[in-house]
């Protein structure tokens, strides 16, 4: 009888260790993304000028030992400095977009779950958005309006709203069909009051589970748009732009491409795994 208990305890310990390691990986990448710009200003290899002609004329592009431990990029700039400076936009914008999409999705889901007259038109609009390729929509709008954070957050919310609302609507329907909600309806409480008081708090756990998935999807959308040229008019750089622009010189200095790619993976992969663990734990 002791052997199964001991094995079960070892399995739980390994699971906790893996969760801790993934949290450390994600926390380290998050620290680099958010605190990196502050550290980059005090680095000995900090860029003295952002002029592309000056950089390429004074430093060798794709050199693995000219300056800094990671060499130089396609303009002869320090890769380590670019890595530290280019992660904030790939974390802050997707996080705001994921939270906004989750909040809007919860409101739409609760409204649709009540089976009012508005459910048909609302679901029709969401079904249209569901069949539109998100990347194509974002590229078309960004090419016309520019790559601003506000526009990108709005687009990510619009493209992820059909998925978020469907997932939360299924959960909201089960809550509305429960006994305590029916008791509130029988007592004469308004739907808005019941939604705010009874339904929305019960959606907290599904929303926390789904917001991690939406964050990963938002990171991938922002990174893909940046990689395909959505930020060509932006004077700065982020990790996805670094991958796209340094890819031709990967044989000369692979760190200029590998370093941002690893950091993007470290921002997204742990979140997906931790969300799966969270879901399995409370299933």
N, C-alpha and C positions, 0 to 999 in steps of 0.2 A: 504493500500500500504506500510505501514511502517513495518508491521509484517514480510513479506518475506525478506525485507532488513536486519532486525535485526537478523533473524534466519540465514540468509546467512553469516552475519558478525560473528556470534557466531561460525558457522561451520568453517569458515576460521581461526578464532582465536584458536579453538581447534586443527585444523590441524597444525598450526604453533607451538603450544605448544608441540604436540606430536613429531614433527620434531626436535624441540630443545632438548627434553628429549632424543631422540634416538641419537642425535649428542653428547650429554653429556655422555651417556653410552658408545658409541663407542670411544669417546675421552679419557675417563677414562681408558678403557681397553687398548687402544693404548699407553697411558702414562705408564701404568704398564709394558707393554711388552718392550717398548724401553728404559725407564728410570729405570726400575726395577733392572737390573744388577748393575747399579751405586749405587743405594740405598742399595742393598744387601751387598755391601762391607763394609758399615758402620753400619750395624745392630748389636745389642748386641748379637744376636744368630747366627752370621756368622759362617759357617762351618770352623773349623780349619784345617781339612784335608779332602781330597777326597777319601781316602782309605776306601773301603767298610768294610773291617774287623775291622778297628779301630772304625768306626761309629757304627756298630752293637754291638761291645763289650762294648762301653762306654755309649750308650743310648738305651732306650727301644723302639723297633719298634712299630708303630701304637699306640703310647701313645697320648691321647688327652690333657694332661696337663704337660708333662715332661718339655718341653721347648717351648717357643713361644705361641702365641695365637691360632695357628692352629695345634699344636701338632707335632708329628713326622711321618715320612713315613716308608716304609718297611725296610729301613736301619737305622732307628733311627735318621734321619736328620731332621732339622727344615723345616716344610712344607712351612712356609711363605717365608723362604729364597729360597727354590726351586721354588716357584711360581714366585717370583720376578726375578729369574735368568733364567727362562725357556720359556719366551714368545717371545724373539727377533727372534728366528729362525722360529717361526710360523707366523711372520708378514713380515720380510724382504724378505725371500725367496719366499713366495707366491706373494708379491708385485712385485718383480723383474720378476717373471715368468709371472704374469698377464700383465705387461707392455710390456714385450718382445713378448708374444703371440699376443697381440693386434697390435703391430707394424708389425710383420711378417704376421699376418692375413690380415691387411689392404693392404699390398703389394700383397699378393696372390689374394685377392679379386679383386683388381683393374686390375691385369693381367688377371684374368678369366673373368671379366666383358667385356673386349674388344673383346671377341669371336675370339681370334687368334687360330692358329693351335695348340698351346700349351695347350689350355683349356681342351681338351680330356684327354691327359696323366696326366695333373695336377689334374684334378678332379678324375681320376681313383686312383691315389695314395692317395688322401684325403679320398676317399670312403673306401679304405682298412684300413686306420687308424681309420675310423669311426666305423668299426665293431670290432676292437680289444679292449677288456676291458682295460681301462686305468690303473686300479689298478693292474691287472695281469702283464701288460707290465712294469710298474714301479717296482714292486717287483722283477721281473726276472732280470732287468737291475741292480737294486740296489744291489741285492745279488751277482752279479758278479763284478761290478765296485765300490761298496761301496756307502755309504750315504754321498756324498759330495754336497755342495750347488750348484756347477756348474752343476753336473749331474742331480740333481733334477730339476733345472730351465729348463734345456734342455728337460727333459722328460715331464714336465708339458706343455711346449710350444708345443711339438709334439702331445700330447694327446688332447689338447684343440684347436689346429689349425683347424681341420675340422669344428668345430662348429663356431668358430670366422669367418673363411673365408666365410662360407655360409651366415651368418648373414650380414656381410659387403658387400658381393657380391650383395645381393639383393638391398641394398641401393645404391651401386655404379652403378648398371644397370640403376636405375631411374635417376641418375645424368647424366650418359653418354647419355641417350636418351633425355635429356633436350635441349632446344634451344641454350643456350649459348655454350654448348660443340659442338653441330653440327656446330655452326658458327665458332668455332675455327678450326674444321676439314676442313670446307670449305675454310678457309683462308690459309690452308696449314701448320698449326702447327703440330708438331710431337706429337705422342701419349704420349711420356714421358713428354713433356712440358705441355700438357693438363692435364695429371694425376697429376702432381706436382702443377700446377697453379690453376686448376679449380676443379678437382675431390676430391683430398685429403682434402682441407679445408672444403668442404661440408660434409665430413665424420667425422668431429670432434665430433659432437653431438652423432651420433650412437656409436662412439668409446668410448666416455666418459660413455655412458650408459652401454655398454657391458663390459668395463674393471672392473666395480664393480662386475658383475656376475662372471667374470673369476677369480677375486681375491678370492671370496667366494669359488669357486670350487677348486682353488689352495690350499687354507687353508684346506679344507676337504681332499684333496688328500694327502697333507703332513702329516696331523694329522693321517689319516688312516694308511699310511705307517709306521709312527712312532709307532702307537698303535699296529700294527701287527708284530713289531719287526725289522723294517727297520733300527733302530738306536741302535741295540744291541752292536755294536762295538764302539759307540760313548761314551766318558767318561762323557759327560755332560748329560743334561736332558732337555726335553721341556714339555709343558703341556700335550700333547697326551701321551708321555711316562709315565708321572706321573699317568695318569688315568689307563693305562694298568698294571703298576707294583704295584700300590696301591689298585687295585680293590679287591684282595683277602682279604684285611683287612678293607673293607668298614664298617663293623659292629663295628670294634674296634675304628677306627678314620675316620669317613665319610668325614671330611674336607680335607683329603689328596686326595680324589677323586673328591669331589664336587667343591672345589675351582678352580682347573684347568678347569673342565668342564664348569663352569659358565663363566670363562674368554674366553674360546673358543667361546661360544655362544655370548658373548658380542662383540667379534671381528667380527663375521660373520653376525648375525641376523640384527643388525642395518644397515649394508651396503645394504643388500637385500631390506629392507624396504625403505631406502632412495633412492635407485635406482628406485624403483617402483614409489615413489613420483615424482622424476625427470622426469620419462617417462610420467606419467599422466599429469604433468604440461605443457610439451611441445608437447603433442600429437596433 
